[in-house]
Amino acid sequence: MEPVEIDIGRAIDEAPISALQWRVFALTLIASIVDGFDTMVMSFLAPAITHQWGASHAAFGLVFSATLLGAAIGAATLGLLADRVGRKKLVITAILWFGLLTIACAFASGISSLVALRFLAGLGLGGAIPNMLALAAEYSPARRRSTIVSVITWGTPLGAVLGGLLAPVVLAAADWRAMLLVAGVAPVLLVPCLAIGLPESVRFLALRGGDDAGLRTILQRISPGLLAKPDTRFVLPERTIARATIGALFRDGLAAGTILLSAAMFSSLLLSFMLVNWTPTLLERAGIPLSDAILGTIVLNLSGIVGSLAIARVVDGRMRGSAVLAASYVCAVAAILCAGTATMIAGTPLLVLMTTLGASGFFLIGSQITLSAYITAYFPTALRGTGIGFNNAVARCGSLLGPALGGLLLSSGIDPAHILFAGIIPGTLSAIALACLAVSQARAQAPAPTHLVKNRGIA
């Protein structure tokens, strides 16, 4: 008699979300917040450090660049390793790594040592994200996957907000080294919680094989009514990959998606990082008081969080998430055009200006967060960490280029409205890339990869 087979993906999709899954989502969200906090901590400490060491802003800029460069390398490398050794191990290793390196930053003696330490810490900061997103996506039912992963992606802006609230308190009571100790100790303390509370990805275990008892235990906690006998076979109807490599992302129908999704995310991060970093300066040059200009960055980020929730819900309910995201980026371009026009008109009420910025954040940052969630489900389980890591590495290059481009445009004397109008270009490129992906998926001769067919809101 043939043993009974249980489709793991179907079992997760058909069951209500269990306490185990909520625990996975909560822990990955907390880890994401810690990651965001440590990524942004230097931006809050830059004035104090440059004042104490007498360093120029240009020299300290190397600290920011080193962090982002390390993060790009870490995302690609640790994402690839996760498809070979597992998500949980890499999440814990990456978080412990950047926690210890952030503590080491507190003892830096100069810009050179701080640059080196932040580069090393960046390896862990970048490597943690693709593995956390992959783990959360693989425990999410398809009907809510984009929404759940989008919420976990909120950790980065929430971590930045937490750092902004905590930094003045710590700096007033001690100094910048104490703030780095806080930023480093927090992830180290989180590691035991992750080691105890996080299970390994059930989909990864199924592909690796050899641990049916562990699979049975996890699945019965997700779906208590599941009848799994000792001889039950657990299957995952996705194609297997002999070995996870970067090259595998460009074969077997994945090449177009890999290229187009990476291009869309690169352009999106270029634009969003340019806006988030330079919006206060742009608004001040347009004649807005600095106190109100700073509000623009807050409005952009908060509206982006709200937008991601709304857009993700639409993506979860559609068969062509790529088409929904393409349309959302078109809306972002229109909103940025309105914001640029508002800065050109003398006497524009602050409420109108902030409304246009809010719409820009809603559609631009909201689409970007949802796109990150979409990408987690585009790649098959055997290549998910590699695919997310590769996309993150390419996207972080955009995050490096965006602020530099904004600074170059400002130093050239270009007025704020035209700088905002220039942002239409990368926004349009993101929309075009996703529209091309939607068309390629819709054509009969270029179907979506087979593992996407059953996932609502992904293909």
NUBA-595896 format. One record per residue (C-alpha): x negated, y negated, z negated; residue number from 1; residue in one letter. Coordinates in pm, 1 decimal, always signed. Last residue first. Layout:
<nodes>
x X, y Y, z Z, pos NUM, code a
...
</nodes>
This chain:
<nodes>
x -180.0, y -3539.8, z +1024.6, pos 459, code a
x -180.5, y -3631.9, z +659.9, pos 458, code i
x +167.9, y -3742.3, z +558.6, pos 457, code g
x +308.0, y -3395.6, z +526.9, pos 456, code r
x +35.9, y -3130.6, z +517.8, pos 455, code n
x +140.5, y -2818.6, z +706.9, pos 454, code k
x -36.9, y -2902.3, z +1033.2, pos 453, code v
x -351.8, y -3043.1, z +875.7, pos 452, code l
x -542.2, y -2713.6, z +838.2, pos 451, code h
x -499.3, y -2651.1, z +1211.3, pos 450, code t
x -701.5, y -2954.6, z +1319.5, pos 449, code p
x -472.7, y -3209.3, z +1487.5, pos 448, code a
x -391.0, y -3127.8, z +1845.1, pos 447, code p
x -593.0, y -3261.3, z +2140.2, pos 446, code a
x -433.2, y -3114.4, z +2455.4, pos 445, code q
x -86.7, y -3167.2, z +2313.5, pos 444, code a
x -152.8, y -3532.0, z +2250.2, pos 443, code r
x -26.0, y -3667.1, z +1919.0, pos 442, code a
x -352.3, y -3618.5, z +1731.3, pos 441, code q
x -548.1, y -3812.7, z +1993.8, pos 440, code s
x -291.1, y -4093.1, z +1983.7, pos 439, code v
x -305.0, y -4119.3, z +1603.1, pos 438, code a
x -686.4, y -4121.1, z +1612.6, pos 437, code l
x -685.5, y -4398.4, z +1872.8, pos 436, code c
x -445.7, y -4598.3, z +1653.5, pos 435, code a
x -679.0, y -4544.8, z +1356.9, pos 434, code l
x -978.5, y -4680.0, z +1547.9, pos 433, code a
x -776.5, y -4971.0, z +1690.2, pos 432, code i
x -648.8, y -5076.9, z +1346.6, pos 431, code a
x -999.5, y -5065.3, z +1197.5, pos 430, code s
x -1133.9, y -5267.6, z +1491.5, pos 429, code l
x -856.0, y -5523.6, z +1441.3, pos 428, code t
x -959.2, y -5576.8, z +1079.7, pos 427, code g
x -1324.3, y -5605.6, z +1185.7, pos 426, code p
x -1232.8, y -5883.9, z +1434.9, pos 425, code i
x -968.4, y -6068.6, z +1230.6, pos 424, code i
x -1233.8, y -6153.0, z +975.9, pos 423, code g
x -1364.7, y -6415.1, z +1220.9, pos 422, code a
x -1040.0, y -6606.4, z +1159.2, pos 421, code f
x -1129.0, y -6619.8, z +790.1, pos 420, code l
x -1467.7, y -6768.5, z +880.8, pos 419, code i
x -1287.9, y -7009.1, z +1113.0, pos 418, code h
x -1065.4, y -7130.6, z +830.2, pos 417, code a
x -1356.8, y -7170.7, z +589.9, pos 416, code p
x -1555.3, y -7412.3, z +813.9, pos 415, code d
x -1877.5, y -7292.4, z +975.7, pos 414, code i
x -2178.5, y -7467.2, z +825.1, pos 413, code g
x -2432.7, y -7203.4, z +923.8, pos 412, code s
x -2488.9, y -7127.2, z +553.5, pos 411, code s
x -2126.5, y -7017.3, z +528.4, pos 410, code l
x -2153.8, y -6784.0, z +829.7, pos 409, code l
x -2475.9, y -6629.6, z +695.6, pos 408, code l
x -2326.8, y -6582.3, z +349.4, pos 407, code g
x -2023.1, y -6407.9, z +495.1, pos 406, code g
x -2245.4, y -6180.8, z +703.2, pos 405, code l
x -2451.7, y -6087.7, z +398.5, pos 404, code a
x -2135.0, y -6017.9, z +197.5, pos 403, code p
x -2002.3, y -5788.4, z +474.1, pos 402, code g
x -2323.9, y -5602.9, z +567.0, pos 401, code l
x -2370.7, y -5410.8, z +242.9, pos 400, code l
x -2003.4, y -5312.4, z +218.1, pos 399, code s
x -2019.8, y -5202.1, z +581.7, pos 398, code g
x -2318.1, y -4978.8, z +501.2, pos 397, code c
x -2103.5, y -4845.9, z +217.7, pos 396, code r
x -1854.0, y -4723.8, z +477.0, pos 395, code a
x -2112.9, y -4504.4, z +653.1, pos 394, code v
x -2213.2, y -4337.7, z +324.4, pos 393, code a
x -1852.3, y -4301.7, z +212.0, pos 392, code n
x -1758.3, y -4134.2, z +542.4, pos 391, code n
x -2046.3, y -3889.4, z +508.4, pos 390, code f
x -1952.6, y -3813.9, z +147.1, pos 389, code g
x -1584.3, y -3760.9, z +229.3, pos 388, code i
x -1674.7, y -3525.1, z +514.1, pos 387, code g
x -1937.9, y -3331.4, z +318.8, pos 386, code t
x -1711.1, y -3295.4, z +16.1, pos 385, code g
x -1422.2, y -3180.1, z +234.3, pos 384, code r
x -1620.7, y -2944.0, z +456.2, pos 383, code l
x -1512.5, y -2601.8, z +325.7, pos 382, code a
x -1181.3, y -2747.3, z +209.4, pos 381, code t
x -1087.6, y -2864.1, z +558.8, pos 380, code p
x -1129.6, y -3236.0, z +639.4, pos 379, code f
x -840.3, y -3476.0, z +688.0, pos 378, code y
x -712.6, y -3439.7, z +332.3, pos 377, code a
x -977.3, y -3651.8, z +158.1, pos 376, code t
x -970.7, y -3897.1, z +450.7, pos 375, code i
x -609.0, y -3992.2, z +380.9, pos 374, code y
x -695.7, y -4085.1, z +22.5, pos 373, code a
x -974.4, y -4317.4, z +136.5, pos 372, code s
x -733.6, y -4461.5, z +395.2, pos 371, code l
x -488.9, y -4534.6, z +113.6, pos 370, code t
x -751.7, y -4744.5, z -65.1, pos 369, code i
x -836.4, y -4927.4, z +257.2, pos 368, code q
x -471.9, y -4984.9, z +346.7, pos 367, code s
x -406.5, y -5147.8, z +8.0, pos 366, code g
x -727.4, y -5350.7, z +40.5, pos 365, code i
x -616.1, y -5491.4, z +376.7, pos 364, code l
x -234.4, y -5486.8, z +348.6, pos 363, code f
x -177.1, y -5608.0, z -5.9, pos 362, code f
x -501.8, y -5807.9, z -12.5, pos 361, code g
x -400.9, y -6011.4, z +292.3, pos 360, code s
x -45.2, y -6051.8, z +160.8, pos 359, code a
x -185.8, y -6184.0, z -166.6, pos 358, code g
x -412.8, y -6422.1, z +22.3, pos 357, code l
x -111.0, y -6554.0, z +214.6, pos 356, code t
x +83.9, y -6591.7, z -110.0, pos 355, code t
x -213.2, y -6763.6, z -275.2, pos 354, code m
x -213.9, y -7027.2, z -0.3, pos 353, code l
x +162.1, y -7080.1, z -23.3, pos 352, code v
x +147.8, y -7113.4, z -402.4, pos 351, code l
x -143.7, y -7357.5, z -379.4, pos 350, code l
x +67.6, y -7590.8, z -165.2, pos 349, code p
x -95.5, y -7681.2, z +170.5, pos 348, code t
x -198.0, y -8045.3, z +144.2, pos 347, code g
x -423.1, y -8045.1, z +447.5, pos 346, code a
x -359.3, y -7762.3, z +689.7, pos 345, code i
x -673.3, y -7570.7, z +781.2, pos 344, code m
x -671.0, y -7350.1, z +469.7, pos 343, code t
x -317.3, y -7233.8, z +552.6, pos 342, code a
x -423.3, y -7133.5, z +906.6, pos 341, code t
x -694.5, y -6909.3, z +765.0, pos 340, code g
x -447.0, y -6746.6, z +527.1, pos 339, code a
x -195.8, y -6694.2, z +809.9, pos 338, code c
x -461.7, y -6526.0, z +1026.2, pos 337, code l
x -556.0, y -6312.5, z +726.1, pos 336, code i
x -190.2, y -6204.0, z +696.0, pos 335, code a
x -168.8, y -6116.6, z +1067.8, pos 334, code a
x -489.3, y -5909.4, z +1045.4, pos 333, code v
x -354.7, y -5728.1, z +740.1, pos 332, code a
x -28.6, y -5653.0, z +923.5, pos 331, code c
x -232.4, y -5495.6, z +1204.5, pos 330, code v
x -415.2, y -5297.9, z +935.8, pos 329, code y
x -78.9, y -5163.1, z +814.9, pos 328, code s
x +17.8, y -5058.1, z +1167.5, pos 327, code a
x -302.9, y -4854.3, z +1199.1, pos 326, code a
x -238.1, y -4703.4, z +854.3, pos 325, code l
x +110.3, y -4586.8, z +955.0, pos 324, code v
x -28.0, y -4441.1, z +1279.3, pos 323, code a
x -299.2, y -4249.4, z +1090.6, pos 322, code s
x -37.9, y -4116.1, z +847.7, pos 321, code g
x +139.3, y -3944.0, z +1132.1, pos 320, code r
x +375.6, y -3687.9, z +976.6, pos 319, code m
x +523.5, y -3947.7, z +743.7, pos 318, code r
x +647.7, y -3939.6, z +383.9, pos 317, code g
x +311.4, y -3932.5, z +210.6, pos 316, code d
x +194.7, y -4217.9, z +434.7, pos 315, code v
x +490.8, y -4430.8, z +321.5, pos 314, code v
x +413.4, y -4360.9, z -44.6, pos 313, code r
x +47.7, y -4439.7, z +20.8, pos 312, code a
x +143.2, y -4778.5, z +167.5, pos 311, code i
x +341.7, y -4881.7, z -141.3, pos 310, code a
x +82.0, y -4762.7, z -393.3, pos 309, code l
x -204.2, y -4910.7, z -193.3, pos 308, code s
x -25.3, y -5244.8, z -169.5, pos 307, code g
x +6.9, y -5278.4, z -546.2, pos 306, code v
x -365.8, y -5215.4, z -588.3, pos 305, code i
x -445.6, y -5455.1, z -304.3, pos 304, code g
x -223.7, y -5722.3, z -460.4, pos 303, code s
x -438.2, y -5700.5, z -773.3, pos 302, code l
x -763.6, y -5731.2, z -580.4, pos 301, code n
x -670.1, y -6023.2, z -353.3, pos 300, code l
x -492.0, y -6214.8, z -631.5, pos 299, code v
x -796.1, y -6186.3, z -857.3, pos 298, code i
x -1023.1, y -6309.6, z -578.4, pos 297, code t
x -794.5, y -6608.0, z -511.3, pos 296, code g
x -782.4, y -6702.1, z -879.7, pos 295, code l
x -1146.6, y -6804.8, z -848.7, pos 294, code i
x -1033.0, y -7079.3, z -608.9, pos 293, code a
x -785.2, y -7211.8, z -865.8, pos 292, code d
x -1057.7, y -7275.8, z -1123.6, pos 291, code s
x -1287.8, y -7401.1, z -846.5, pos 290, code l
x -1044.0, y -7671.9, z -734.4, pos 289, code p
x -925.9, y -7614.3, z -372.2, pos 288, code i
x -1077.0, y -7847.0, z -110.3, pos 287, code g
x -1140.0, y -7600.6, z +172.2, pos 286, code a
x -1497.6, y -7566.9, z +51.0, pos 285, code r
x -1358.5, y -7446.3, z -282.3, pos 284, code e
x -1140.1, y -7193.7, z -100.2, pos 283, code l
x -1430.9, y -7048.1, z +94.3, pos 282, code l
x -1650.6, y -7036.2, z -217.4, pos 281, code t
x -1381.8, y -6855.6, z -420.2, pos 280, code p
x -1315.2, y -6615.0, z -126.1, pos 279, code t
x -1683.1, y -6523.5, z -78.5, pos 278, code w
x -1732.0, y -6194.5, z -260.2, pos 277, code n
x -1381.3, y -6050.4, z -222.0, pos 276, code v
x -1354.2, y -6166.1, z +139.4, pos 275, code l
x -1688.6, y -6031.0, z +260.1, pos 274, code m
x -1635.8, y -5709.1, z +64.4, pos 273, code f
x -1292.5, y -5664.9, z +226.9, pos 272, code s
x -1416.2, y -5730.8, z +580.5, pos 271, code l
x -1720.7, y -5503.3, z +578.7, pos 270, code l
x -1523.6, y -5245.4, z +382.0, pos 269, code l
x -1255.5, y -5231.1, z +652.0, pos 268, code s
x -1500.3, y -5220.9, z +941.5, pos 267, code s
x -1689.2, y -4926.7, z +788.7, pos 266, code f
x -1364.1, y -4751.5, z +691.6, pos 265, code m
x -1225.7, y -4768.8, z +1045.9, pos 264, code a
x -1556.0, y -4660.9, z +1202.6, pos 263, code a
x -1583.4, y -4365.1, z +961.8, pos 262, code s
x -1223.9, y -4262.4, z +1037.1, pos 261, code l
x -1287.2, y -4288.1, z +1413.2, pos 260, code l
x -1613.1, y -4091.1, z +1413.2, pos 259, code i
x -1503.8, y -3809.6, z +1181.7, pos 258, code t
x -1158.9, y -3790.8, z +1341.5, pos 257, code g
x -1298.9, y -3761.2, z +1692.8, pos 256, code a
x -1556.9, y -3501.6, z +1587.0, pos 255, code a
x -1322.2, y -3273.9, z +1388.6, pos 254, code l
x -1188.9, y -3059.2, z +1675.2, pos 253, code g
x -1422.6, y -2765.6, z +1624.0, pos 252, code d
x -1747.3, y -2962.3, z +1595.5, pos 251, code r
x -1866.2, y -3304.0, z +1481.9, pos 250, code f
x -1821.0, y -3257.3, z +1106.6, pos 249, code l
x -2015.9, y -2930.5, z +1134.4, pos 248, code a
x -2327.3, y -3133.9, z +1218.6, pos 247, code g
x -2325.6, y -3288.7, z +870.5, pos 246, code i
x -2363.9, y -2939.2, z +729.2, pos 245, code t
x -2150.9, y -2699.6, z +524.3, pos 244, code a
x -2254.8, y -2343.7, z +602.7, pos 243, code r
x -2060.5, y -2056.0, z +756.7, pos 242, code a
x -1744.8, y -2265.4, z +772.9, pos 241, code i
x -1408.8, y -2102.5, z +710.8, pos 240, code t
x -1090.8, y -2189.7, z +896.9, pos 239, code r
x -798.5, y -2268.8, z +676.6, pos 238, code e
x -518.9, y -2042.0, z +562.1, pos 237, code p
x -630.5, y -2022.5, z +197.8, pos 236, code l
x -586.4, y -1674.8, z +55.8, pos 235, code v
x -556.5, y -1518.7, z -287.8, pos 234, code f
x -534.9, y -1139.6, z -293.4, pos 233, code r
x -331.1, y -973.4, z -565.3, pos 232, code t
x -485.2, y -653.1, z -705.6, pos 231, code d
x -453.4, y -761.6, z -1071.1, pos 230, code p
x -96.0, y -879.3, z -1009.9, pos 229, code k
x +8.2, y -1238.9, z -946.8, pos 228, code a
x +377.5, y -1313.3, z -984.5, pos 227, code l
x +390.5, y -1695.6, z -987.2, pos 226, code l
x +651.4, y -1816.2, z -1234.5, pos 225, code g
x +394.0, y -2010.1, z -1437.3, pos 224, code p
x +297.7, y -2221.8, z -1132.4, pos 223, code s
x +3.2, y -2448.7, z -1214.5, pos 222, code i
x -100.8, y -2248.6, z -1520.7, pos 221, code r
x -45.1, y -1928.3, z -1322.3, pos 220, code q
x -263.8, y -2069.7, z -1046.9, pos 219, code l
x -553.6, y -2140.7, z -1284.3, pos 218, code i
x -550.7, y -1796.3, z -1446.3, pos 217, code t
x -515.9, y -1612.8, z -1113.5, pos 216, code r
x -801.2, y -1809.9, z -962.2, pos 215, code l
x -1027.2, y -1724.0, z -1254.0, pos 214, code g
x -939.9, y -1354.9, z -1222.6, pos 213, code a
x -987.8, y -1368.6, z -844.9, pos 212, code d
x -1345.4, y -1491.2, z -885.6, pos 211, code d
x -1542.3, y -1325.7, z -604.1, pos 210, code g
x -1441.6, y -1562.3, z -326.1, pos 209, code g
x -1614.0, y -1885.2, z -214.4, pos 208, code r
x -1312.2, y -2000.2, z -16.9, pos 207, code l
x -1070.2, y -1930.5, z -301.4, pos 206, code a
x -1297.1, y -2093.2, z -559.6, pos 205, code l
x -1318.7, y -2407.4, z -344.5, pos 204, code f
x -939.9, y -2418.8, z -320.2, pos 203, code r
x -902.0, y -2384.8, z -697.8, pos 202, code v
x -1143.0, y -2672.6, z -750.6, pos 201, code s
x -1336.6, y -2605.8, z -1069.5, pos 200, code e
x -1151.9, y -2681.7, z -1390.0, pos 199, code p
x -1204.3, y -3013.0, z -1570.8, pos 198, code l
x -1132.6, y -3034.4, z -1943.4, pos 197, code g
x -1436.9, y -2887.9, z -2113.8, pos 196, code i
x -1718.0, y -3013.9, z -1889.1, pos 195, code a
x -1527.2, y -3335.4, z -1820.3, pos 194, code l
x -1483.8, y -3410.5, z -2190.3, pos 193, code c
x -1850.4, y -3323.8, z -2251.9, pos 192, code p
x -1954.8, y -3570.4, z -1974.8, pos 191, code v
x -1749.0, y -3867.8, z -2096.7, pos 190, code l
x -1998.6, y -3953.9, z -2370.7, pos 189, code l
x -2273.6, y -3986.8, z -2108.4, pos 188, code v
x -2040.6, y -4200.6, z -1895.3, pos 187, code p
x -1982.7, y -4447.2, z -2183.4, pos 186, code a
x -2346.7, y -4454.3, z -2302.7, pos 185, code v
x -2472.7, y -4616.9, z -1983.6, pos 184, code g
x -2231.4, y -4910.0, z -1959.5, pos 183, code a
x -2260.9, y -4976.7, z -2333.8, pos 182, code v
x -2641.1, y -4966.7, z -2308.5, pos 181, code l
x -2624.2, y -5199.5, z -2008.8, pos 180, code l
x -2417.4, y -5445.7, z -2212.9, pos 179, code m
x -2671.8, y -5427.8, z -2496.0, pos 178, code a
x -2949.0, y -5515.5, z -2249.6, pos 177, code r
x -2750.2, y -5819.6, z -2135.7, pos 176, code w
x -2754.2, y -5973.7, z -2483.1, pos 175, code d
x -2587.7, y -5952.3, z -2827.4, pos 174, code a
x -2256.5, y -6085.4, z -2964.3, pos 173, code a
x -2177.6, y -6340.8, z -2692.6, pos 172, code a
x -2309.2, y -6111.5, z -2420.7, pos 171, code l
x -2095.2, y -5825.5, z -2553.8, pos 170, code v
x -1774.6, y -6032.3, z -2557.4, pos 169, code v
x -1843.5, y -6200.6, z -2223.0, pos 168, code p
x -1916.3, y -5860.1, z -2060.6, pos 167, code a
x -1605.1, y -5677.0, z -2184.8, pos 166, code l
x -1337.2, y -5851.4, z -1979.8, pos 165, code l
x -1535.3, y -5857.7, z -1655.0, pos 164, code g
x -1646.4, y -5499.8, z -1708.9, pos 163, code g
x -1287.7, y -5385.6, z -1754.1, pos 162, code l
x -1185.3, y -5569.8, z -1435.7, pos 161, code v
x -1468.5, y -5402.2, z -1244.2, pos 160, code a
x -1364.5, y -5063.1, z -1379.8, pos 159, code g
x -1008.4, y -5133.5, z -1268.3, pos 158, code l
x -1135.7, y -5224.3, z -920.2, pos 157, code p
x -1324.3, y -4891.2, z -894.3, pos 156, code t
x -1070.3, y -4675.8, z -1077.9, pos 155, code g
x -796.6, y -4767.3, z -831.8, pos 154, code w
x -931.5, y -4476.8, z -622.6, pos 153, code t
x -753.6, y -4244.8, z -864.9, pos 152, code i
x -424.6, y -4414.7, z -775.6, pos 151, code v
x -497.6, y -4367.0, z -405.1, pos 150, code s
x -572.0, y -3997.6, z -465.7, pos 149, code v
x -230.2, y -3951.7, z -627.4, pos 148, code i
x -36.7, y -4146.3, z -362.7, pos 147, code t
x -208.9, y -3978.0, z -68.1, pos 146, code s
x -155.1, y -3631.7, z -216.7, pos 145, code r
x +209.6, y -3663.8, z -317.8, pos 144, code r
x +391.1, y -3429.8, z -76.8, pos 143, code r
x +69.2, y -3240.1, z -6.6, pos 142, code a
x +53.4, y -3114.4, z -364.4, pos 141, code p
x -259.2, y -3241.6, z -539.8, pos 140, code s
x -519.8, y -3009.0, z -692.2, pos 139, code y
x -744.5, y -3017.8, z -386.8, pos 138, code e
x -706.0, y -3394.3, z -353.9, pos 137, code a
x -821.6, y -3452.1, z -713.4, pos 136, code a
x -1132.3, y -3238.7, z -664.8, pos 135, code l
x -1216.3, y -3400.5, z -331.0, pos 134, code a
x -1171.0, y -3750.5, z -475.4, pos 133, code l
x -1394.8, y -3673.0, z -772.7, pos 132, code m
x -1657.1, y -3516.2, z -545.3, pos 131, code n
x -1658.7, y -3806.3, z -301.3, pos 130, code p
x -1691.1, y -4058.7, z -589.5, pos 129, code i
x -1963.3, y -3898.2, z -803.1, pos 128, code a
x -2236.6, y -3907.3, z -540.1, pos 127, code g
x -2226.6, y -4283.6, z -490.9, pos 126, code g
x -2271.3, y -4366.4, z -858.9, pos 125, code l
x -2522.8, y -4083.2, z -897.5, pos 124, code g
x -2751.4, y -4201.9, z -620.0, pos 123, code l
x -2686.9, y -4559.9, z -730.6, pos 122, code g
x -2858.0, y -4488.5, z -1063.2, pos 121, code a
x -3177.8, y -4416.2, z -870.6, pos 120, code l
x -3147.3, y -4741.9, z -675.5, pos 119, code f
x -3063.4, y -4925.0, z -997.2, pos 118, code r
x -3379.6, y -4789.1, z -1159.9, pos 117, code l
x -3604.4, y -4896.6, z -872.0, pos 116, code a
x -3451.5, y -5246.2, z -852.5, pos 115, code v
x -3479.2, y -5287.2, z -1230.7, pos 114, code l
x -3846.0, y -5184.7, z -1222.9, pos 113, code s
x -3920.0, y -5444.9, z -957.4, pos 112, code s
x -3709.9, y -5717.9, z -1118.7, pos 111, code i
x -3889.7, y -5697.0, z -1451.9, pos 110, code g
x -3931.3, y -5513.7, z -1781.3, pos 109, code s
x -3646.7, y -5262.4, z -1754.3, pos 108, code a
x -3537.2, y -5120.3, z -2090.7, pos 107, code f
x -3162.4, y -5166.1, z -2038.8, pos 106, code a
x -3204.9, y -5010.2, z -1694.4, pos 105, code c
x -3290.2, y -4680.0, z -1868.8, pos 104, code a
x -2938.8, y -4673.1, z -2015.2, pos 103, code i
x -2807.0, y -4716.6, z -1660.2, pos 102, code t
x -3027.6, y -4426.6, z -1550.4, pos 101, code l
x -2882.0, y -4202.4, z -1823.2, pos 100, code l
x -2524.5, y -4284.8, z -1723.6, pos 99, code g
x -2602.3, y -4256.8, z -1351.9, pos 98, code f
x -2729.8, y -3902.3, z -1397.1, pos 97, code w
x -2463.8, y -3785.3, z -1643.4, pos 96, code l
x -2194.9, y -3900.8, z -1398.7, pos 95, code i
x -2364.5, y -3734.4, z -1100.3, pos 94, code a
x -2423.9, y -3405.1, z -1281.1, pos 93, code t
x -2066.4, y -3386.3, z -1411.7, pos 92, code i
x -1912.1, y -3458.7, z -1070.9, pos 91, code v
x -2160.2, y -3223.7, z -900.5, pos 90, code l
x -2080.8, y -2929.5, z -1125.9, pos 89, code k
x -1706.2, y -2983.2, z -1092.9, pos 88, code k
x -1702.5, y -3002.5, z -712.4, pos 87, code r
x -1871.1, y -2673.7, z -623.0, pos 86, code g
x -2212.1, y -2536.2, z -520.0, pos 85, code v
x -2205.9, y -2540.8, z -138.8, pos 84, code r
x -1932.3, y -2787.9, z -47.7, pos 83, code d
x -2049.6, y -3003.6, z -337.4, pos 82, code a
x -2401.5, y -3019.6, z -191.3, pos 81, code l
x -2277.6, y -3208.7, z +115.0, pos 80, code l
x -2093.0, y -3463.3, z -96.6, pos 79, code g
x -2401.2, y -3493.0, z -315.3, pos 78, code l
x -2617.8, y -3592.4, z -19.0, pos 77, code t
x -2381.4, y -3823.1, z +172.7, pos 76, code a
x -2249.0, y -4006.7, z -131.9, pos 75, code a
x -2591.2, y -4025.4, z -296.4, pos 74, code g
x -2750.1, y -4187.7, z +8.6, pos 73, code i
x -2478.6, y -4453.3, z +27.4, pos 72, code a
x -2488.9, y -4506.8, z -350.5, pos 71, code a
x -2866.1, y -4553.6, z -345.3, pos 70, code g
x -2827.0, y -4820.7, z -78.3, pos 69, code l
x -2547.5, y -4991.4, z -272.8, pos 68, code l
x -2751.5, y -5003.1, z -593.9, pos 67, code t
x -3067.7, y -5117.5, z -413.1, pos 66, code a
x -2873.9, y -5396.2, z -240.7, pos 65, code s
x -2741.2, y -5530.9, z -570.8, pos 64, code f
x -3087.4, y -5526.2, z -729.9, pos 63, code v
x -3239.9, y -5678.5, z -415.7, pos 62, code l
x -3003.7, y -5974.1, z -459.2, pos 61, code g
x -3196.2, y -6045.8, z -778.1, pos 60, code f
x -3487.5, y -6166.9, z -566.9, pos 59, code a
x -3260.6, y -6395.1, z -362.5, pos 58, code a
x -3101.9, y -6531.0, z -679.8, pos 57, code h
x -3446.3, y -6630.3, z -801.5, pos 56, code s
x -3599.3, y -6481.7, z -1113.4, pos 55, code a
x -3684.6, y -6686.7, z -1423.1, pos 54, code g
x -3679.8, y -6369.8, z -1632.5, pos 53, code w
x -3432.5, y -6490.5, z -1894.7, pos 52, code q
x -3226.7, y -6702.9, z -1653.9, pos 51, code h
x -3219.2, y -6432.6, z -1383.6, pos 50, code t
x -3105.3, y -6176.4, z -1642.5, pos 49, code i
x -2829.9, y -6392.4, z -1793.9, pos 48, code a
x -2690.6, y -6505.1, z -1457.1, pos 47, code p
x -2701.2, y -6150.1, z -1308.7, pos 46, code a
x -2524.7, y -5978.0, z -1599.6, pos 45, code l
x -2168.0, y -5981.8, z -1468.3, pos 44, code f
x -2273.0, y -5875.1, z -1117.2, pos 43, code s
x -2494.1, y -5608.0, z -1271.0, pos 42, code m
x -2196.2, y -5426.7, z -1423.8, pos 41, code v
x -2021.2, y -5370.2, z -1088.5, pos 40, code m
x -2128.7, y -5010.7, z -1018.1, pos 39, code t
x -2125.2, y -4918.5, z -1387.1, pos 38, code d
x -1762.9, y -5028.8, z -1432.3, pos 37, code f
x -1655.3, y -4871.0, z -1103.8, pos 36, code g
x -1806.2, y -4535.6, z -1205.6, pos 35, code d
x -1646.1, y -4559.4, z -1549.9, pos 34, code v
x -1310.1, y -4630.7, z -1385.0, pos 33, code i
x -1358.6, y -4335.7, z -1147.3, pos 32, code s
x -1439.4, y -4105.2, z -1439.7, pos 31, code a
x -1119.3, y -4217.0, z -1612.6, pos 30, code i
x -923.6, y -4151.6, z -1291.5, pos 29, code l
x -1091.3, y -3809.7, z -1250.8, pos 28, code t
x -996.3, y -3720.8, z -1607.5, pos 27, code l
x -633.6, y -3829.0, z -1563.3, pos 26, code a
x -590.5, y -3647.6, z -1230.2, pos 25, code f
x -737.9, y -3323.6, z -1363.8, pos 24, code v
x -520.7, y -3348.7, z -1676.1, pos 23, code r
x -211.5, y -3409.5, z -1462.1, pos 22, code w
x -301.6, y -3094.9, z -1268.0, pos 21, code q
x -328.9, y -2886.5, z -1583.6, pos 20, code l
x +1.0, y -3026.0, z -1715.6, pos 19, code a
x +171.1, y -2904.6, z -1398.4, pos 18, code s
x +295.7, y -3086.5, z -1088.3, pos 17, code i
x +608.2, y -2901.2, z -979.0, pos 16, code p
x +533.9, y -2597.6, z -759.2, pos 15, code a
x +586.0, y -2578.2, z -381.2, pos 14, code e
x +267.8, y -2754.7, z -270.3, pos 13, code d
x +38.6, y -2576.2, z -516.4, pos 12, code i
x +169.1, y -2230.5, z -418.7, pos 11, code a
x +154.2, y -2323.7, z -49.0, pos 10, code r
x -210.4, y -2422.4, z -74.6, pos 9, code g
x -296.4, y -2105.2, z -264.2, pos 8, code i
x -127.7, y -1868.9, z -16.0, pos 7, code d
x -67.9, y -1555.2, z -219.6, pos 6, code i
x -132.5, y -1209.8, z -69.0, pos 5, code e
x +12.2, y -888.5, z -211.6, pos 4, code v
x -210.8, y -583.8, z -182.4, pos 3, code p
x -136.4, y -339.8, z +105.4, pos 2, code e
x +0.0, y +0.0, z +0.0, pos 1, code m
</nodes>
